[in-house]
């Protein structure tokens, strides 16, 4: 499962709100809601976030193994 806790931690450290990021990347509120729920979003969204925050995908998301 992909998790985005690193993204929200980075936003907190940079004193940036989710709404500010959403506006900067031109994403919908439903896209940001998906990320809060650790659901899949498009690579285009990930690329726009990385361009805006000047970071790499691994700095904002992580793949955690699911216990089956």
C-alpha positions as CSV (number, residue, x, y, z in Angstrom):
1,X,0.0,0.0,0.0
2,X,1.3,3.5,-0.9
3,X,1.3,5.9,2.0
4,X,1.7,9.7,1.8
5,X,2.6,10.5,5.4
6,X,6.0,11.8,4.2
7,X,4.3,14.4,2.1
8,X,2.1,15.7,4.9
9,X,5.2,15.7,7.2
10,X,7.1,17.7,4.6
11,X,4.2,20.2,4.3
12,X,4.2,20.6,8.0
13,X,7.9,21.2,8.2
14,X,7.6,23.8,5.4
15,X,4.7,25.5,7.1
16,X,2.6,24.9,4.0
17,X,-1.1,23.8,4.1
18,X,-2.6,21.1,1.9
19,X,-4.8,23.7,0.4
20,X,-1.8,25.8,-0.6
21,X,-0.2,22.7,-2.2
22,X,-3.5,21.8,-3.9
23,X,-3.8,25.3,-5.4
24,X,-0.1,25.3,-6.5
25,X,-0.4,22.0,-8.4
26,X,-3.9,22.6,-9.7
27,X,-5.3,19.5,-8.2
28,X,-8.9,18.9,-7.1
29,X,-9.9,18.5,-3.5
30,X,-10.9,14.9,-4.2
31,X,-7.3,14.2,-5.3
32,X,-6.0,15.5,-2.0
33,X,-8.6,13.6,-0.1
34,X,-7.4,10.4,-1.9
35,X,-3.9,11.1,-0.7
36,X,-5.1,11.6,2.9
37,X,-6.7,8.2,2.7
38,X,-3.5,6.6,1.1
39,X,-5.3,5.8,-2.1
40,X,-3.7,5.8,-5.6
41,X,-3.3,9.0,-7.4
42,X,-1.9,9.6,-10.9
43,X,1.8,9.9,-11.6
44,X,1.1,13.3,-13.1
45,X,-0.1,14.5,-9.7
46,X,3.1,13.0,-8.0
47,X,5.2,14.7,-10.7
48,X,3.5,18.1,-10.1
49,X,4.0,17.8,-6.4
50,X,7.6,16.9,-6.8
51,X,8.2,19.8,-9.2
52,X,6.5,22.3,-6.8
53,X,8.2,21.0,-3.6
54,X,11.6,20.4,-5.4
55,X,11.8,16.8,-4.2
56,X,11.8,13.2,-5.4
57,X,8.8,10.8,-5.2
58,X,10.5,8.8,-2.5
59,X,10.5,11.9,-0.3
60,X,6.7,12.2,-0.3
61,X,5.5,8.6,-0.5
62,X,6.4,5.1,0.7
63,X,5.3,1.6,-0.2
64,X,4.4,-0.3,2.9
65,X,3.8,-4.1,2.7
66,X,0.3,-5.2,3.5
67,X,-0.1,-8.0,6.0
68,X,-2.3,-10.6,4.2
